[in-house]
Amino acid sequence: MRAKVFLLIFLLFPFVSFAQNTSSRTGFVDGTVWFPEESVVLDETTKIYTAVFNGEDSTLTVNVDFLDENTFLGTKEVSIGPNKTETISIDWKVSAGSHAVFALISSAKINNKKVVLERVKTISVKFSVTKDIPGSVVKKAIDKKLSGVVEGVVGGVKGLSMEKVDSWFKENFKNSEEFREKNLEKIKNLKVKVTNSRETEKDASKALKAMNFLYFWFLSLVGFILSVTIVFYSLAVVVLYFVLGLVWRLLKKIFRRKYEE
């Protein structure tokens, strides 16, 4: 029986390796991989950097693989002297899409003997790279989608006369003034009601008094906007500007997504 055990150990011995003890500091320096630029640009070649520290008394040889999630980007073999840090890099052509770039020590040797390290993987750097859509492409896409509307507007403009334009502006200005005056009257009536309720509810709680005060202040602000013509129309122009800007950004996102597809 003993002979069989010794024979089994003898047959398995060539495949058994005893890992050499290494310092817990040996391996990747804490942190992530990094790039030379603050931001990467689509289709341009950049470098991916990492750093490995050798905390041993002998030269350390490592194979460092660079990956983007499951995509292999490149590898480098370097030898690092005792108690030294080596910066390692590869070239990478930036592609569109979501990325999670990290480095991995696939093998490590000291004096031609394999060793096991603790710090064998960096933290992933996660980011996305999108295509820059030329303004001409966005314009063509918008023109294509809204061609029917544009043609209708152009046709309508050709049939317009200065009298019709003047009439249109006068009609809309009249409607705006009616809206402003009607709501101004409503605000005045509400302010009177709030004032009367504040006088009759002198024994009300502090919270209710505070709410009535804020409501009265809000009504006063709205009343001021409606009562001063220049303030009312200036605020309307500002609101319209932001609404149109929001619509434009949404259109750009929609057409960028379709262009990338």
SULCORPE-V667186 format. One record per residue. N is the residue number from 1. RES is the residue in one small letter. PHI is phi in radians with two decimals (999 if undefined). OMEGA is omega in radians with two decimals (none if undefined). Layout:
n res phi omega
N RES PHI OMEGA
N RES PHI OMEGA
This chain:
n res phi omega
1 m 999 3.13
2 r -1.10 3.14
3 a -1.09 3.13
4 k -1.16 3.14
5 v -1.11 3.13
6 f -1.11 3.12
7 l -1.15 3.12
8 l -1.12 3.12
9 i -1.09 -3.13
10 f -1.12 -3.14
11 l -1.24 -3.11
12 l -1.46 -3.01
13 f -0.99 -3.12
14 p -1.09 -3.08
15 f -1.69 -3.12
16 v -1.74 3.09
17 s -2.14 -3.13
18 f -1.79 -3.06
19 a -1.19 3.09
20 q -1.36 3.12
21 n -1.19 3.13
22 t -2.24 3.13
23 s -1.19 3.11
24 s -1.20 3.12
25 r -1.51 -3.10
26 t -1.29 -3.12
27 g 2.30 -3.11
28 f -1.13 2.98
29 v -1.20 -3.09
30 d -0.92 3.08
31 g 2.12 -3.08
32 t -1.97 2.91
33 v -1.21 3.13
34 w -2.51 -3.12
35 f -2.08 -3.14
36 p -1.23 -3.12
37 e -1.75 3.08
38 e -1.19 3.11
39 s -2.49 3.14
40 v -1.57 -3.08
41 v -2.07 -3.10
42 l -0.98 3.07
43 d 1.21 3.06
44 e -1.72 -3.14
45 t -1.56 3.12
46 t -2.23 3.10
47 k -1.99 3.03
48 i -1.93 -3.07
49 y -1.96 2.93
50 t -2.61 -3.12
51 a -2.44 3.14
52 v -2.11 3.12
53 f -1.88 3.08
54 n -1.87 -3.14
55 g -1.67 -3.11
56 e -1.71 3.12
57 d -1.60 3.14
58 s -2.20 -3.14
59 t -1.18 3.13
60 l -1.88 3.07
61 t -1.99 -3.10
62 v -2.26 2.93
63 n -1.83 -3.11
64 v -1.89 3.09
65 d -1.74 3.06
66 f -1.92 -3.09
67 l -2.30 3.01
68 d -2.07 -2.93
69 e 0.97 3.14
70 n -1.76 -3.11
71 t -1.63 3.12
72 f -1.36 -3.11
73 l -1.79 -3.12
74 g 2.89 -3.14
75 t -2.49 3.08
76 k -2.44 3.02
77 e -1.89 -3.13
78 v -2.37 3.04
79 s -1.96 -3.04
80 i -2.12 -3.13
81 g -1.20 -3.13
82 p -1.02 3.08
83 n 0.96 3.10
84 k -2.23 3.10
85 t -2.01 -3.13
86 e -2.08 3.05
87 t -1.56 -3.06
88 i -2.16 -3.12
89 s -2.59 2.99
90 i -2.38 3.04
91 d -1.54 -3.14
92 w -2.49 3.05
93 k -1.53 -3.02
94 v -1.19 3.11
95 s -2.03 -3.13
96 a -1.34 3.08
97 g 2.07 3.12
98 s -1.54 -3.08
99 h -2.29 3.01
100 a -2.47 -2.99
101 v -1.64 3.10
102 f -2.64 3.11
103 a -2.09 -3.07
104 l -2.45 3.04
105 i -1.48 -3.07
106 s -1.47 3.08
107 s -2.74 3.14
108 a -2.52 -3.12
109 k -2.39 2.98
110 i -2.26 -3.08
111 n 0.97 3.12
112 n 1.11 3.07
113 k -1.99 -3.14
114 k -1.15 3.10
115 v -2.25 3.12
116 v -1.84 3.14
117 l -1.87 3.11
118 e -1.52 -3.06
119 r -1.68 -3.03
120 v -1.93 -3.13
121 k -2.55 3.09
122 t -1.53 3.02
123 i -1.29 -3.12
124 s -1.27 3.00
125 v -1.72 -3.08
126 k -1.85 3.14
127 f -2.84 3.12
128 s -2.22 3.10
129 v -2.16 -3.13
130 t -1.99 3.09
131 k -1.32 3.02
132 d -1.46 -3.11
133 i -1.47 3.10
134 p -1.04 3.13
135 g -1.03 -3.13
136 s -1.15 3.13
137 v -1.19 3.11
138 v -1.08 -3.13
139 k -1.11 3.14
140 k -1.10 -3.13
141 a -1.13 3.12
142 i -1.14 3.12
143 d -1.07 -3.12
144 k -1.20 -3.10
145 k -1.26 -3.03
146 l -1.91 -3.08
147 s -1.04 3.14
148 g -1.10 3.13
149 v -1.16 -3.13
150 v -1.08 3.14
151 e -1.08 3.12
152 g -1.14 3.13
153 v -1.15 3.14
154 v -1.07 3.11
155 g -1.07 3.12
156 g -1.20 -3.14
157 v -1.12 3.14
158 k -1.07 -3.11
159 g -1.52 -3.12
160 l -1.41 3.01
161 s -2.09 -3.13
162 m -1.08 3.12
163 e -1.13 -3.14
164 k -1.18 3.11
165 v -1.08 3.14
166 d -1.08 3.13
167 s -1.13 -3.14
168 w -1.12 3.13
169 f -1.11 -3.14
170 k -1.12 -3.12
171 e -1.14 -3.13
172 n -1.22 3.07
173 f -1.14 3.11
174 k -1.09 3.12
175 n -1.12 3.12
176 s -1.13 3.13
177 e -1.16 3.11
178 e -1.12 3.10
179 f -1.08 -3.11
180 r -1.11 -3.09
181 e -1.20 -3.14
182 k -1.11 -3.13
183 n -1.29 3.06
184 l -1.10 3.11
185 e -1.12 3.11
186 k -1.11 3.14
187 i -1.13 3.12
188 k -1.08 3.14
189 n -1.12 3.11
190 l -1.14 3.11
191 k -1.11 3.11
192 v -1.10 3.13
193 k -1.11 3.14
194 v -1.14 3.12
195 t -1.08 3.13
196 n -1.11 -3.13
197 s -1.18 3.10
198 r -1.16 3.14
199 e -1.30 -3.10
200 t -1.47 -3.10
201 e -1.95 -3.13
202 k -1.20 -3.11
203 d -1.64 -3.12
204 a -1.22 -3.13
205 s -1.18 3.14
206 k -1.09 -3.13
207 a -1.11 3.14
208 l -1.17 3.10
209 k -1.12 3.13
210 a -1.12 3.12
211 m -1.13 3.10
212 n -1.12 3.13
213 f -1.14 3.13
214 l -1.13 3.13
215 y -1.13 3.12
216 f -1.14 3.11
217 w -1.13 3.11
218 f -1.08 3.12
219 l -1.10 3.13
220 s -1.13 3.13
221 l -1.12 3.13
222 v -1.11 3.11
223 g -1.10 3.10
224 f -1.11 -3.14
225 i -1.07 -3.10
226 l -1.28 -3.07
227 s -1.44 -3.13
228 v -1.80 -3.01
229 t -1.02 -3.07
230 i -1.13 3.11
231 v -1.19 -3.13
232 f -1.07 -3.08
233 y -1.32 3.07
234 s -1.13 3.11
235 l -1.13 3.11
236 a -1.10 3.12
237 v -1.14 3.14
238 v -1.09 3.13
239 v -1.07 3.14
240 l -1.09 3.13
241 y -1.07 -3.13
242 f -1.21 3.12
243 v -1.13 3.12
244 l -1.12 3.09
245 g -1.10 3.11
246 l -1.13 3.12
247 v -1.08 -3.13
248 w -1.11 3.12
249 r -1.15 3.10
250 l -1.13 3.11
251 l -1.10 3.13
252 k -1.11 3.11
253 k -1.10 -3.12
254 i -1.10 -3.09
255 f -1.29 3.06
256 r -1.14 3.14
257 r -1.11 3.13
258 k -1.20 3.14
259 y -1.17 3.14
260 e -1.15 3.11
261 e -1.17 none
